Amino acid sequence: MAAADSAMGNNMLRGAEVLIVGAGFYGATLAERIATKLGRRVLVIDRRPHIGGNAYTELDPVTGVEIHRYGPHISHTSNAAVWDYLHRFTGFNSYRHRGFSTFGGKTYSLPINLATICQFFGRQLSPDEARTMIAEQASELGERPPANLEEKAISLVGRPLYEAFIKGYSAKQWQTDPHELPARIIERLPVRYTFEDGYFNDRFQGQPLNGYTAVFEKMLSHELIEMKLGVDFFDIKNLLPKDLPVVYTSPVDRYFDYSERDLGWRTIDIELEVMDIPDYQGTAIMNYAEEAVPYTRVTEFRHFNPERPHHVDKTLIGREYSRFARRADEPYYPIDTHNDQAIYRNYLARASQERNLHLGGRLGTYRYLDMHQAIGAALKAFETVFEPYFEGSQASLSRAT
C-alpha cells in the first residue's frame, strides 16, 4: 500500500472501537445496537458505493418504480422481536406475497396448494383426496430417508409435481444436478392441502413504506457510527490494530485468501427492461419452471408497493438469471454441497484462532439466511457476544453465529 493510502487508512480507523465489514442487515443491525446501547464508536465499511448490501433499493428515473437492485426482497417473519426492531426504522405496507409459476403454457399458484394440485391434475379434489394421492406419488423412496434435493422434493410432493415445478427450476437456479444438491435446500418448501395461497406462513409481512435503503439510512444514522463506502477491507487489513474487534460479513473463503479452497456460491444477473405498458404480468414475481426458459423468474417491481404513485403508462421488469459465482462476482447463495461443508469447517477452525474476529451474515457464516434471520442472528450475537465483550468480560469474538 502506498504511503498516502496508508495514512488514509490510519485516519479512517482512528477512534474506532469495532470495525464492521459489510453494510447489509447483519452488519447494520450490530452497528446500530453497539452504538445505541453500548455507546461505542463503530466504523462500517463496504466496498460497494452504497449501503444495504444485497437489499439495496433505488428509484428508477423513468418509471418512478423502486428497483430491488440485487433481486427481490420480501419482509416476513414470525419473530416479534425482529419485527418490532424493524419498526424503529420504518413502517410497512400490507403486501402479502403470492407466488406463481408457469409450466406447459399455464400459470399455477405457488407454493403448491390445493388449487395447484387440482389444476395440475385436472380434477376436483378434497383435502383428504389430494393428500392421499400425493402420499402415494411420494412413496417411491419407501422407508429410505432422502439423500438429496430431488429425493427430498419427491418425498414432499411426489414425482409429477416435482418434475413440473421443481426439477427444471432447481437445475437453472443452481446449475447443479438436483441429485448433487443437499436435501435441506428444499426443506423449506411448503405444501398445503387447502386453498390458502399466501407464500409465507409468517405472522408479520409487508414491504417498507419508503424502501429498504431508507431503512439502512436510519439504522446507520447514529452519531457514533461512521460509514465509509468504496473501501475494500483487504486494502486496510494490514493496518488494523491487533486488538480491534472485526465483524466480517463478506465471503469467508475470501477472508482467508481461499487457503482451504473456494467455497461454492451462486450469483444472479438481472436484466432490467422498461415496458411501455402499465402492467406486464399482474404480480410481483413470476417463476418459470421449465429448463428451456433461460431465466428463473421475472420481477415486476411496482407490485411490491401498490400504494405508491407510479408512471401510469410504463412498468419495469427484471429477468433473473442464475449462475456460478466467480471470485470477482457478488455471491448471493451458498451452494453448500457436502464438499463445501468440509471446506467451511476448515475455515471455521482457522477463524477460531483469531480472538477478535466475528463471522456473521449469509456470506460470513456460509448459510442461507433470509433478512429476518440475519437480523435475528445479529440481535442474538449482540446480546450473547458483544455486550459481554464490551462490558468487560473480554470474551472471545471468534465464533460464528
C-alpha positions as CSV (number, residue, x, y, z in Angstrom):
1,M,0.0,0.0,0.0
2,A,1.3,3.5,-0.9
3,A,2.2,5.9,1.9
4,A,-0.8,8.1,1.1
5,D,-3.2,5.2,1.2
6,S,-1.7,4.0,4.4
7,A,-2.2,7.4,6.0
8,M,-5.8,7.5,4.8
9,G,-6.4,4.1,6.2
10,N,-4.9,5.1,9.6
11,N,-7.1,8.2,9.7
12,M,-10.1,6.2,8.9
13,L,-9.5,3.7,11.7
14,R,-8.6,6.3,14.3
15,G,-11.1,6.2,17.2
16,A,-13.0,3.1,16.0
17,E,-13.8,0.6,18.7
18,V,-15.1,-2.0,16.4
19,L,-14.9,-2.5,12.6
20,I,-17.8,-3.9,10.7
21,V,-17.2,-5.2,7.2
22,G,-20.3,-5.0,5.2
23,A,-23.4,-2.7,5.4
24,G,-26.1,-5.4,4.9
25,F,-28.7,-6.3,7.6
26,Y,-26.3,-8.2,9.8
27,G,-23.7,-5.6,9.9
28,A,-26.1,-2.7,10.1
29,T,-28.0,-4.2,13.0
30,L,-24.9,-4.9,15.0
31,A,-23.6,-1.4,14.3
32,E,-26.8,0.2,15.4
33,R,-27.0,-1.8,18.6
34,I,-23.3,-1.3,19.6
35,A,-23.6,2.4,19.0
36,T,-27.0,2.9,20.6
37,K,-26.9,0.6,23.6
38,L,-23.2,0.5,24.4
39,G,-22.1,4.0,23.3
40,R,-19.1,2.6,21.3
41,R,-17.7,4.1,18.2
42,V,-18.3,1.9,15.1
43,L,-16.7,2.1,11.7
44,V,-18.7,0.4,9.0
45,I,-17.0,-0.2,5.6
46,D,-18.3,-1.6,2.4
47,R,-16.5,-1.9,-0.9
48,R,-19.7,-1.1,-2.8
49,P,-20.7,2.6,-3.4
50,H,-23.9,2.1,-1.3
51,I,-25.3,0.8,2.0
52,G,-27.8,-2.1,2.3
53,G,-25.8,-5.0,0.8
54,N,-28.0,-7.1,-1.4
55,A,-31.1,-5.5,0.0
56,Y,-30.2,-2.1,-1.6
57,T,-33.1,-0.4,-3.5
58,E,-33.2,2.7,-5.6
59,L,-35.8,4.6,-7.7
60,D,-35.9,4.1,-11.4
61,P,-35.9,7.6,-13.0
62,V,-38.0,6.5,-16.0
63,T,-40.9,4.8,-14.2
64,G,-40.6,6.0,-10.7
65,V,-40.6,2.4,-9.5
66,E,-38.2,1.3,-6.8
67,I,-35.8,-1.3,-8.1
68,H,-34.5,-4.1,-5.9
69,R,-31.1,-3.9,-7.4
70,Y,-29.9,-7.3,-6.4
71,G,-33.1,-9.2,-6.7
72,P,-36.5,-9.1,-4.9
73,H,-36.6,-8.8,-1.1
74,I,-39.7,-9.5,0.8
75,S,-40.2,-8.8,4.5
76,H,-41.7,-11.6,6.5
77,T,-41.2,-13.1,10.0
78,S,-42.9,-14.6,12.9
79,N,-40.2,-13.2,15.3
80,A,-41.9,-10.4,17.1
81,A,-38.5,-9.1,18.4
82,V,-37.2,-8.7,14.8
83,W,-40.5,-7.1,13.6
84,D,-40.5,-4.7,16.5
85,Y,-36.9,-3.8,15.9
86,L,-37.5,-3.0,12.2
87,H,-40.4,-0.8,13.2
88,R,-37.9,1.5,14.9
89,F,-36.8,2.5,11.4
90,T,-39.8,2.1,9.1
91,G,-43.5,1.4,8.7
92,F,-44.7,-1.3,6.4
93,N,-47.5,-1.6,3.8
94,S,-49.9,-4.6,3.7
95,Y,-48.1,-6.5,1.0
96,R,-48.6,-10.3,1.2
97,H,-46.6,-12.3,-1.3
98,R,-48.4,-14.7,-3.5
99,G,-46.2,-16.8,-5.8
100,F,-46.9,-18.1,-9.3
101,S,-45.2,-20.4,-11.8
102,T,-45.6,-21.1,-15.4
103,F,-45.3,-24.7,-16.8
104,G,-46.6,-26.1,-20.1
105,G,-48.1,-22.8,-21.1
106,K,-50.2,-22.5,-18.0
107,T,-49.8,-20.5,-14.8
108,Y,-50.1,-22.1,-11.4
109,S,-50.2,-20.9,-7.8
110,L,-47.2,-21.3,-5.6
111,P,-46.4,-22.7,-3.1
112,I,-48.0,-25.9,-4.1
113,N,-51.5,-25.9,-2.6
114,L,-54.9,-27.5,-3.2
115,A,-55.6,-25.1,-6.1
116,T,-52.3,-26.1,-7.7
117,I,-52.9,-29.8,-7.3
118,C,-56.5,-29.6,-8.6
119,Q,-55.5,-27.5,-11.7
120,F,-52.4,-29.6,-12.5
121,F,-54.2,-32.9,-12.4
122,G,-57.5,-31.5,-13.8
123,R,-59.6,-32.9,-11.0
124,Q,-61.7,-31.5,-8.2
125,L,-60.1,-33.0,-5.0
126,S,-60.9,-32.7,-1.4
127,P,-58.0,-32.1,1.0
128,D,-58.1,-35.8,2.0
129,E,-58.2,-37.0,-1.6
130,A,-55.3,-34.7,-2.5
131,R,-53.3,-35.8,0.5
132,T,-53.8,-39.5,-0.3
133,M,-52.9,-39.0,-3.9
134,I,-49.7,-37.1,-3.2
135,A,-48.7,-39.6,-0.5
136,E,-49.0,-42.4,-3.0
137,Q,-46.9,-40.5,-5.5
138,A,-44.3,-39.6,-2.9
139,S,-43.9,-43.2,-1.6
140,E,-41.3,-44.3,-4.2
141,L,-38.4,-44.0,-1.7
142,G,-40.1,-46.3,0.8
143,E,-38.5,-46.0,4.2
144,R,-35.2,-44.8,2.9
145,P,-34.5,-41.2,4.0
146,P,-34.0,-38.7,1.2
147,A,-30.3,-38.3,0.3
148,N,-30.5,-35.2,-1.9
149,L,-32.7,-32.4,-3.2
150,E,-34.5,-34.5,-5.8
151,E,-35.4,-37.3,-3.3
152,K,-36.5,-34.8,-0.7
153,A,-38.8,-32.9,-3.1
154,I,-40.3,-36.2,-4.3
155,S,-40.9,-37.2,-0.7
156,L,-42.8,-34.0,-0.2
157,V,-44.9,-33.6,-3.4
158,G,-44.4,-36.7,-5.5
159,R,-42.6,-37.1,-8.8
160,P,-45.2,-35.4,-11.2
161,L,-45.3,-32.1,-9.3
162,Y,-41.5,-32.3,-8.7
163,E,-40.8,-32.7,-12.4
164,A,-43.2,-29.8,-13.3
165,F,-42.3,-27.2,-10.7
166,I,-39.0,-28.0,-9.0
167,K,-36.7,-30.0,-11.2
168,G,-36.1,-27.6,-14.0
169,Y,-36.2,-24.5,-11.8
170,S,-33.7,-26.0,-9.4
171,A,-31.4,-27.0,-12.3
172,K,-31.4,-23.4,-13.5
173,Q,-31.1,-21.9,-10.1
174,W,-28.1,-24.0,-9.0
175,Q,-26.7,-25.3,-12.3
176,T,-26.1,-28.4,-10.4
177,D,-27.8,-31.8,-10.8
178,P,-30.5,-32.0,-8.1
179,H,-29.0,-35.4,-7.2
180,E,-25.9,-33.5,-6.1
181,L,-27.6,-30.8,-4.0
182,P,-28.3,-31.3,-0.3
183,A,-31.8,-32.2,0.8
184,R,-32.0,-29.3,3.2
185,I,-32.2,-26.8,0.3
186,I,-35.8,-27.9,-0.3
187,E,-36.8,-28.5,3.3
188,R,-38.4,-25.0,3.4
189,L,-40.8,-25.9,0.6
190,P,-44.4,-25.5,1.9
191,V,-47.1,-27.9,0.7
192,R,-50.7,-27.1,1.6
193,Y,-53.8,-29.1,1.3
194,T,-56.0,-26.0,1.5
195,F,-56.7,-23.2,-1.0
196,E,-54.5,-20.8,1.1
197,D,-52.2,-19.3,-1.5
198,G,-50.1,-16.9,0.6
199,Y,-46.5,-17.8,0.0
200,F,-45.3,-17.3,3.6
201,N,-46.9,-18.5,6.8
202,D,-45.3,-15.8,8.9
203,R,-47.4,-13.7,11.2
204,F,-45.8,-10.4,10.2
205,Q,-45.5,-9.4,6.5
206,G,-45.2,-6.2,4.4
207,Q,-42.8,-4.0,2.5
208,P,-41.0,-0.9,3.9
209,L,-43.0,2.1,3.0
210,N,-40.0,4.1,1.8
211,G,-37.9,1.2,0.6
212,Y,-35.1,-0.8,2.1
213,T,-32.3,1.8,1.5
214,A,-34.3,4.2,3.7
215,V,-34.3,1.6,6.5
216,F,-30.5,1.3,6.4
217,E,-30.1,5.1,6.3
218,K,-31.9,5.3,9.6
219,M,-30.2,2.3,11.1
220,L,-26.8,3.8,10.4
221,S,-27.6,7.4,11.3
222,H,-26.3,7.3,14.9
223,E,-23.6,9.8,15.6
224,L,-21.2,7.1,16.8
225,I,-21.4,5.2,13.5
226,E,-19.0,6.2,10.8
227,M,-19.8,4.9,7.3
228,K,-17.1,4.6,4.6
229,L,-18.2,3.3,1.2
230,G,-16.0,2.2,-1.7
231,V,-13.5,0.8,0.8
232,D,-12.1,-2.8,0.4
233,F,-11.4,-4.5,3.7
234,F,-8.3,-6.1,2.2
235,D,-6.8,-2.7,1.4
236,I,-6.7,-1.8,5.1
237,K,-6.5,-5.2,6.8
238,N,-2.7,-4.9,7.4
239,L,-3.3,-1.5,9.1
240,L,-5.7,-2.9,11.7
241,P,-4.7,-2.7,15.4
242,K,-4.3,-6.3,16.7
243,D,-6.9,-5.7,19.4
244,L,-9.5,-4.1,17.2
245,P,-12.7,-6.3,17.0
246,V,-13.7,-7.1,13.4
247,V,-17.2,-8.2,12.4
248,Y,-16.7,-9.8,8.9
249,T,-19.8,-10.4,6.8
250,S,-18.2,-10.9,3.4
251,P,-17.3,-14.3,1.9
252,V,-15.4,-16.3,4.5
253,D,-13.2,-18.0,1.9
254,R,-12.0,-14.6,0.7
255,Y,-11.0,-13.6,4.3
256,F,-8.5,-16.5,4.4
257,D,-7.4,-15.9,0.8
258,Y,-9.0,-19.1,-0.3
259,S,-6.4,-21.1,1.5
260,E,-8.8,-24.0,2.1
261,R,-10.1,-23.9,-1.5
262,D,-13.0,-21.9,-2.9
263,L,-16.5,-22.4,-1.5
264,G,-19.4,-22.8,-3.9
265,W,-21.5,-19.7,-4.4
266,R,-24.4,-18.8,-6.7
267,T,-24.9,-15.3,-8.1
268,I,-27.6,-13.8,-10.3
269,D,-27.7,-11.4,-13.2
270,I,-30.8,-9.2,-13.6
271,E,-31.8,-7.9,-17.0
272,L,-33.9,-4.8,-16.5
273,E,-36.4,-3.6,-19.1
274,V,-38.8,-0.7,-19.2
275,M,-42.1,-1.8,-20.8
276,D,-44.4,0.7,-22.5
277,I,-47.5,-0.9,-20.8
278,P,-49.0,-0.2,-17.3
279,D,-48.8,-3.8,-16.1
280,Y,-46.7,-6.6,-17.5
281,Q,-47.6,-9.7,-15.5
282,G,-50.1,-8.7,-12.9
283,T,-48.0,-9.9,-9.9
284,A,-44.6,-9.1,-8.3
285,I,-42.8,-12.4,-9.2
286,M,-43.5,-15.0,-11.8
287,N,-41.4,-18.2,-11.8
288,Y,-40.5,-20.0,-15.0
289,A,-40.2,-23.7,-14.1
290,E,-39.1,-25.2,-17.4
291,E,-35.4,-25.5,-18.0
292,A,-35.9,-24.4,-21.7
293,V,-36.7,-20.9,-20.4
294,P,-33.2,-19.4,-19.6
295,Y,-34.3,-17.1,-16.7
296,T,-35.6,-18.4,-13.4
297,R,-38.2,-15.6,-12.8
298,V,-39.4,-12.2,-13.7
299,T,-39.9,-9.5,-11.1
300,E,-42.3,-6.6,-11.8
301,F,-41.2,-4.2,-9.0
302,R,-44.2,-1.9,-8.9
303,H,-46.4,-4.6,-7.4
304,F,-44.3,-4.6,-4.1
305,N,-45.6,-1.1,-3.3
306,P,-49.0,-0.7,-5.0
307,E,-49.8,2.2,-2.6
308,R,-47.3,4.4,-4.3
309,P,-47.9,6.6,-7.4
310,H,-46.2,5.2,-10.5
311,H,-45.9,6.3,-14.1
312,V,-49.2,5.0,-15.4
313,D,-48.1,4.0,-18.9
314,K,-44.8,2.3,-18.1
315,T,-43.6,-0.5,-15.9
316,L,-40.2,-2.0,-15.0
317,I,-39.4,-5.7,-15.0
318,G,-36.2,-7.7,-14.2
319,R,-35.4,-11.1,-15.7
320,E,-33.3,-13.1,-13.3
321,Y,-30.6,-15.5,-14.5
322,S,-28.7,-17.7,-12.1
323,R,-25.1,-18.9,-12.5
324,F,-22.0,-20.0,-10.5
325,A,-20.2,-17.1,-8.9
326,R,-16.6,-16.4,-9.8
327,R,-14.3,-14.7,-7.4
328,A,-14.9,-11.3,-8.9
329,D,-18.8,-11.7,-8.7
330,E,-21.2,-10.8,-6.0
331,P,-22.1,-14.0,-4.3
332,Y,-25.8,-14.5,-3.3
333,Y,-26.3,-18.0,-2.1
334,P,-24.1,-20.7,-0.7
335,I,-24.4,-23.9,-2.7
336,D,-23.5,-25.9,0.4
337,T,-22.7,-29.4,-1.0
338,H,-21.0,-31.9,1.3
339,N,-17.7,-30.8,-0.1
340,D,-18.5,-27.2,0.7
341,Q,-19.4,-28.1,4.2
342,A,-16.0,-29.8,4.7
343,I,-14.2,-26.7,3.3
344,Y,-16.2,-24.4,5.5
345,R,-15.4,-26.4,8.7
346,N,-11.7,-25.8,7.9
347,Y,-12.3,-22.1,7.7
348,L,-14.2,-22.1,11.0
349,A,-11.2,-23.9,12.6
350,R,-9.0,-21.1,11.3
351,A,-11.4,-18.4,12.4
352,S,-11.4,-19.8,15.9
353,Q,-7.7,-19.0,16.2
354,E,-8.4,-15.2,15.7
355,R,-9.7,-13.9,19.0
356,N,-11.1,-10.6,17.7
357,L,-12.7,-11.9,14.6
358,H,-16.5,-12.5,14.4
359,L,-18.0,-14.0,11.3
360,G,-21.6,-13.1,10.6
361,G,-24.3,-12.9,7.9
362,R,-25.1,-15.1,5.0
363,L,-21.6,-14.8,3.5
364,G,-19.6,-14.9,6.6
365,T,-21.3,-18.0,8.0
366,Y,-21.9,-19.7,4.7
367,R,-25.6,-20.2,5.5
368,Y,-28.8,-19.3,3.5
369,L,-30.3,-16.6,5.7
370,D,-33.4,-14.6,4.9
371,M,-33.4,-11.0,6.0
372,H,-35.3,-11.6,9.2
373,Q,-32.9,-14.5,10.1
374,A,-29.9,-12.2,9.6
375,I,-31.4,-9.5,11.8
376,G,-32.4,-12.1,14.4
377,A,-28.9,-13.6,14.4
378,A,-27.3,-10.1,14.8
379,L,-29.6,-9.3,17.7
380,K,-28.7,-12.6,19.4
381,A,-25.0,-12.0,18.8
382,F,-25.2,-8.6,20.3
383,E,-26.7,-9.9,23.5
384,T,-24.6,-13.0,23.8
385,V,-21.3,-11.9,22.4
386,F,-20.8,-8.2,22.0
387,E,-22.5,-7.0,25.2
388,P,-20.3,-9.3,27.4
389,Y,-17.2,-8.4,25.3
390,F,-17.6,-4.6,25.6
391,E,-18.8,-4.7,29.2
392,G,-15.6,-6.0,30.5
393,S,-15.6,-9.8,30.2
394,Q,-13.2,-9.7,27.2
395,A,-14.8,-12.9,25.9
396,S,-13.5,-14.0,22.6
397,L,-15.5,-12.9,19.5
398,S,-14.1,-15.7,17.4
399,R,-17.2,-17.7,16.8
400,A,-19.8,-17.6,14.0
401,T,-23.5,-17.1,14.8
